[in-house]
């Protein structure tokens, strides 16, 4: 079997090189990769100098089981996904503990189980009482999945804030009741130590991964409210701890590192897709062949109008 794997060779550039087809070990399967999401968490690695090269990337695949190793009973031909690394490749080896089956009725081209699982677990960990007002700061791919989950919950108000007009339009399409650019957020939504007459928001989900988004999220949440940090912050951040402390916030780290929790949340997300209550076809906006992975990353970095999520198609590689 011929195969290739993507290797990053310098900042912003890589190549496909021949891949020796891996052999699955105990409790592993060999997956023929079909589609792989391009994750924003990989963007700094792709774009910035790294200590060593070459490097391999990709962890959001969907593919077909080709072979199962000892101790695992997954039929060949099963469609699977999960947090599988590296997956910018024709073939990837997956541990059983990371593996989820793609249910019937879920289009594998828009399944993207790993990031969906991350957001579903973040949603589970974010308390939203019936009738609560909720704001999502950041209308990227992860933020918009969260918007879809919140839109079908028992909250009273769903607000999305993003500087891009097209992201705000996408948030409205996903169920947001109100959308704002950061500079236009009404003063009544902010609750700071020096503006206590304002209402604030019951629950704020920070999904931007930026310092500005984190600052705004902290300003919006009311006293004894919930600040849920879903955004992936890869650099150092400063927070207004005096304000957070004074407002007695419940601060939730909405990330998941536990393998079992991620797998359970991924299965739940796939069931929501199967039921039609989570629609990723609205969010996958750009597709690239395997020989255009650098272009896929550049599109993620530049975010042309209408961009939400890039997917790389390995089916023809």
Order of alpha helices (4+ residues) and beta strands (2+ residues): beta-beta-beta-alpha-beta-beta-beta-beta-alpha-beta-alpha-beta-alpha-beta-beta-alpha-beta-alpha-beta-alpha-beta-alpha-beta
